[in-house]
Amino acid sequence: MTQIPLKKIASLQQSSRKSTRQRRRAIQVSSLALAALASVTVMNEYAFYSDQLQQRRGLCANGKIQEARDLLRKPRGLTSTIVAFINDAFNMEEDPCETDFPEVGIFDEYPPLPHEDSGNDVPQRPVGTYAYALTITRCPEWYSPDVDGTADPGDNLYEASAIIKDDICNAAETSLLLHVDGTNTTSENAGHTLYAIVNPNGVTCPGPGGGLYDRVSMLKDMGYRVEIHGQPITNNHLLDHDHTYINDHIESDVGIRDSTKLHAFAFVQHPIMVMYDYESIFQYRIFDVIKSLEVNPDLKGYYVRTSPCDANGSTLVDTSFMIIKPSLEEYNNIRNAYLNTPYDPETGWNGEGHNQCGGKLGLDGFLSYYFSITPGYQELDRCTFSFTADDACIEQNVKEDATIALEMANVLESGGNQSNLQTEEGKVVNEAATSSTKPIDQVRVLEVNAAHPEVSAQVIEEDGVVIIEAYVQILVSVRTMIRRTVNGVTTTEMIMSNQWITTKQMIEQVSINPSLIQAPQTVENPVANAMISAAVSRPVMAKQSVDICGKPTDCPIDDPTWSRSQQMACQELHGIYFLDKRRTELAMNNIEMSDLIGQFKPMSFHGYCRGPGPSNYLGMKDAAATVKEDWQVVCEPMVCPYGSYVTSSCECSLVADPCSACPQGTRCQTSPVLMCIDCECGLCGKNNDSCCQS
């Protein structure tokens, strides 16, 4: 018998595309008065860049590939790139938060080119914008130190760079929409500038076909300002300062090029620099913490620590995410202190440790020591600003989620006048309930928007039902709370994000002991799914957690060593990556998108994986788009209620009738799992009867 597996989140529907299979859906960005912040030099550079790009595309369109490549080989200054988030009127019709897909193939369009190290010649940088910097230290196909201190997507660079750029642009747009009341700071209005700091050893790398391609040209065409800088701490520097041990062992740690990311401290044209890497996921209001750093004259920067690397809880600074105030003085202070601070493999940096984890010989280890003795650096919570799918972070965020929901439910049951509330969400709901002249029947949890940009609550009435609408920055797993009184007994129903209904008592148990999320006999799967999904989406920043979950573009199988919560969290993190990828693709020009026919772990990979392993991945680097068969139906991403499934008409089946999801001509089987059996599969009974008669 042929079994047709059903999916709660289906692959992506492409059938509505035009025959050209091209779509233009630019991210709309509010117009900002930024012209005063950009110099005439930048204007001229951008005009030159735009003209040259259009010339090349015109040549390609007419089949003049060689002429286009000749034009590409003409010398280009390191500053001839787009400043992201410039006013649309200022940059003509180009939207720097939009990405153009190369018309002649990703790798063919970027042959190797000679580039000069930026050296001490500081390129013209826009002044006053927030800066975001990726650091590229190597070609991972050729050089991989034992400790991967700088994540690199390899020949998937184009896709990864496009997705993370779209993440930042989307976060910036969301922040502006939530501050339409005029509360924006000058710097927030100034937008952002995207940089790639590239070590000379990471400029020319091998593509998937074995040929070489130029990463600098690729990143420039995508809207990144690219600066080429060698590592400021070299082997000769180490030997000159008696760091023989580090010189001899750094390649078995993070590698000598790790200090390349230190250049981010020298971008003094910007009030704030956000340092991140290719595993980063920008989710929520990062502008809030950026502004808190900008307005505090006593702070030099924020940092997070790595997850514990041993049973003693040892950690280092995680340099894959930091927010700093650029300063040449601090750049020199850190570099000089690194070279002049003694290191011993037994006692660590200056005899004070910071030497127990991978990265101890690089900036992770040294900055762990340096920040401990230098005023002005403040640690951020790792599970909020660098979330990884480890059980400690999952349980911490689950507890926060459950506590918020529980406090709102307690207010609903008591009618207000609650004391000792810990959460801002609980407090605003309590204020609304206390001010109401009528008993509250429900609480609805909604996301902040332009009309309600801050955490707040209001009382409304619908058909005689009194409802508190609670607007929160980060949605909790419980979306609706309903107070019911039957025979004098009052209970509160908690309706989860997946529309599963549970009890207040269940949420209360988890708020007391979040490790219960690991126990299916106590916390039902749909409740755990909703709470862990919220735990992953709660952080301002998350990481792909490659060490735990595997690389999403490798289409990894589930690891049998994962805990229950890790399995759900990895599914959520991978799902976020591919939903972000989908949003990015829809915003790109000239892209010929594959039909997402993959059936492997569809709730994780959303149709991008045909099976396990990188060879089954439908990526942007592929030479040709994958086209579905005529008989196949794929749907846009959609989340159905728990117990409901996506139908062949791309709708959710009825929860009470899951068999309604089965296509015509199939027979529904609900045990041991829901399946649709193809009645045309042939003869399979002992009497040679058909499948659906057996």
JOWOKA-V241443 format. One record per pair of residues at least 6 apart in sequence whose C-alpha atoms are under 7 Angstrom apart, sorted by the first residue. I is the first residue (numbers start at 1). J is the second residue. Records with the same first field share a line. If there is no record, write none. Layout:
BEGIN
I = J / J
END
This chain:
BEGIN
1 = 681 / 691
2 = 677 / 678 / 681
3 = 675 / 676 / 677 / 678
4 = 675 / 676 / 677
5 = 675 / 676
6 = 645 / 675
7 = 602 / 645 / 646
8 = 639 / 640 / 644 / 645 / 646
9 = 602 / 603 / 606 / 637 / 638 / 639 / 646
10 = 602 / 606 / 634 / 635 / 636 / 637 / 638 / 646
11 = 596 / 597 / 602 / 606 / 607 / 634 / 635 / 636 / 637
12 = 596 / 607 / 634 / 635 / 636 / 637
13 = 634 / 635 / 636
14 = 595
21 = 592 / 593
22 = 590 / 591 / 592
23 = 586 / 589 / 590
24 = 586 / 587 / 588 / 589
25 = 586 / 587 / 588
26 = 98 / 587
27 = 97 / 98 / 587
29 = 173
31 = 87 / 88
32 = 87 / 189
33 = 87
34 = 86 / 87 / 190
35 = 90
37 = 126 / 127 / 128
38 = 126 / 127
45 = 80
46 = 80 / 81 / 82
49 = 80 / 81
56 = 68 / 71
59 = 65 / 67 / 68
60 = 68 / 104
73 = 113
78 = 123 / 226 / 227
79 = 123 / 124 / 225
81 = 220 / 223 / 224 / 225
82 = 96 / 223 / 224 / 225
83 = 193 / 223 / 225
84 = 96 / 97 / 192 / 193 / 194 / 223
85 = 96 / 97 / 191 / 192
88 = 94 / 95
96 = 223
97 = 166 / 169
98 = 587 / 588
99 = 162 / 222 / 588 / 589
100 = 588 / 589 / 590
101 = 588 / 589 / 590 / 591
102 = 109
103 = 590
106 = 621
107 = 207 / 213
110 = 213 / 214 / 217 / 218
111 = 212 / 213 / 214
112 = 204 / 212 / 213 / 214
113 = 214
117 = 200 / 228 / 229
118 = 227 / 228 / 229
119 = 229
125 = 269
126 = 269
127 = 269 / 270
128 = 187 / 190 / 269 / 270 / 271
129 = 187 / 190 / 191 / 192 / 193 / 270
130 = 187 / 191 / 192 / 193 / 270 / 271 / 272 / 273
131 = 192 / 193 / 194 / 270 / 272 / 273 / 274
132 = 193 / 194 / 195 / 273 / 274 / 275
133 = 194 / 195 / 196 / 197 / 274 / 275 / 276
134 = 195 / 196 / 197 / 275 / 276 / 277
135 = 196 / 197 / 198 / 261 / 277
136 = 152 / 197 / 198 / 199 / 202
137 = 198 / 199 / 201 / 202 / 257 / 260
138 = 199 / 201 / 202
139 = 154 / 201 / 202 / 205
140 = 152 / 154
141 = 154
145 = 251 / 252 / 253 / 254 / 255
146 = 252 / 253 / 254
147 = 253 / 254 / 358 / 359
148 = 254
149 = 254 / 258 / 359
150 = 277 / 320
151 = 277 / 278 / 279
152 = 278
153 = 160 / 278
155 = 207 / 208
156 = 621
159 = 620
160 = 278
162 = 584
163 = 580 / 581 / 584
166 = 584
167 = 282
168 = 282
171 = 282 / 283 / 284
175 = 285
177 = 450
178 = 449 / 450 / 453
179 = 453
180 = 450
194 = 224 / 225
195 = 224 / 225 / 226
196 = 224 / 225 / 226 / 227
197 = 226 / 227 / 228 / 229
198 = 227 / 228 / 229
199 = 228 / 229 / 230 / 231 / 260
200 = 228 / 229 / 230
203 = 214 / 215 / 216
204 = 212 / 213 / 214 / 215
205 = 212 / 213 / 214
206 = 212 / 213
207 = 213
216 = 226
220 = 226
229 = 260
230 = 260
231 = 257 / 259 / 260
232 = 259 / 260
233 = 259
234 = 256
235 = 247
238 = 244 / 247 / 339
239 = 247
241 = 339 / 340
246 = 361
250 = 256 / 361
253 = 358 / 359 / 361
254 = 359 / 362
258 = 362 / 363
259 = 363
265 = 326 / 327 / 328 / 331
266 = 326 / 327 / 328 / 331
267 = 326
268 = 326 / 327
271 = 294 / 325 / 326
272 = 294 / 323 / 324 / 325 / 326
273 = 323 / 324 / 325 / 326
274 = 322 / 323 / 324
275 = 320 / 321 / 322 / 323
276 = 320 / 321 / 322
277 = 320
279 = 543 / 544
280 = 541 / 542 / 543 / 544
281 = 541 / 542 / 543
282 = 540 / 541 / 542
283 = 540 / 541
284 = 540
285 = 540
286 = 540
293 = 299 / 301
298 = 376
299 = 376 / 377
300 = 324 / 325 / 376 / 377
301 = 323 / 324 / 325 / 376 / 377 / 378
302 = 322 / 323 / 324 / 377 / 378 / 379 / 380
303 = 317 / 321 / 322 / 323 / 378 / 379 / 380
304 = 317 / 318 / 379 / 380 / 381 / 382
305 = 315 / 316 / 317 / 318 / 382
306 = 315 / 316 / 317 / 318
307 = 315
308 = 314 / 315
309 = 315 / 357
314 = 356 / 357
315 = 357
316 = 354 / 357 / 364 / 365 / 368
317 = 364 / 365 / 367 / 368
318 = 364
319 = 364
338 = 366
341 = 349 / 350
342 = 349 / 350
343 = 349 / 350
347 = 353
348 = 354 / 355
349 = 366 / 369
354 = 360 / 365 / 368 / 369
355 = 365
359 = 365
360 = 366
371 = 377
383 = 393 / 539
384 = 539 / 540 / 541
385 = 539 / 540 / 541 / 542
386 = 541 / 542 / 543
387 = 393 / 539 / 541 / 542 / 543
388 = 542 / 543 / 545
389 = 545 / 548 / 566 / 569 / 570
390 = 566
391 = 565 / 566
394 = 532 / 535
395 = 514 / 515
397 = 535
398 = 514 / 531 / 532 / 535
399 = 510 / 511 / 514
401 = 476 / 477
402 = 507 / 510 / 511
403 = 511
404 = 423 / 425 / 426
405 = 476 / 478
406 = 504 / 507 / 508
407 = 421 / 426
408 = 426 / 429
409 = 481
411 = 418 / 430
412 = 440
413 = 483
415 = 433 / 434 / 439 / 440
416 = 430 / 433 / 434
417 = 430 / 434
418 = 430
421 = 427
425 = 455 / 472
428 = 456 / 457
429 = 457 / 470
432 = 457 / 458 / 459
433 = 440
440 = 466 / 467
441 = 465 / 466 / 467 / 482 / 483
442 = 466 / 467 / 468 / 481 / 482 / 483
443 = 467 / 468 / 469 / 480 / 481 / 482
444 = 468 / 469 / 470 / 479 / 480 / 481
445 = 469 / 470 / 471 / 479 / 480
446 = 469 / 470 / 471 / 472 / 475
447 = 471 / 472 / 473 / 474 / 475
448 = 454 / 455 / 471 / 472 / 473
452 = 471
455 = 471 / 472 / 473
456 = 470 / 471 / 472
457 = 468 / 469 / 470 / 471
458 = 468 / 469 / 470
459 = 467 / 468 / 469
460 = 466 / 467 / 468
461 = 467
474 = 538
476 = 534
477 = 496 / 497 / 530 / 531 / 534
478 = 494 / 495 / 496 / 497
479 = 495 / 496 / 497
480 = 494 / 495
481 = 492 / 493 / 494 / 495
482 = 492 / 493 / 494
483 = 490 / 491 / 492 / 493
484 = 490 / 491 / 492
485 = 491
492 = 503 / 504
493 = 501 / 502 / 503 / 504
494 = 501 / 502 / 503 / 504
495 = 501 / 502
496 = 530
497 = 530
498 = 530 / 641 / 642
499 = 641 / 642
500 = 526 / 642
510 = 516 / 517
516 = 522 / 523
517 = 523 / 528 / 565
518 = 564 / 565
526 = 642
529 = 568
532 = 565 / 568 / 569
533 = 569 / 572
536 = 569 / 572
544 = 573
549 = 570
550 = 556
552 = 574
553 = 614 / 617
554 = 613 / 614 / 617
555 = 609 / 612 / 613 / 614 / 617
556 = 612 / 613
557 = 612
571 = 603 / 604
572 = 604
574 = 604 / 605
575 = 603 / 604 / 605 / 606
578 = 605 / 606
592 = 625
593 = 625
594 = 625 / 626 / 627
595 = 626 / 627 / 628
596 = 607 / 608
597 = 607 / 610 / 628 / 634
598 = 607 / 608 / 609 / 610
599 = 607 / 609 / 610
600 = 609 / 610 / 611
608 = 617 / 618
609 = 616 / 617 / 618
610 = 616 / 617
633 = 648
635 = 650
640 = 652
643 = 655 / 658
644 = 652 / 653 / 654 / 655 / 658
645 = 652 / 653 / 658 / 661
646 = 652 / 653 / 661
647 = 653 / 661 / 662
648 = 663
653 = 660 / 661
654 = 660
659 = 668
662 = 668 / 676
665 = 678 / 679
666 = 676 / 677 / 678 / 679
667 = 676 / 677 / 678 / 679 / 692
668 = 675 / 676 / 677
669 = 675 / 676
679 = 691 / 692
681 = 691
682 = 690 / 691
683 = 689 / 690 / 691
684 = 690 / 691
685 = 691 / 694
END
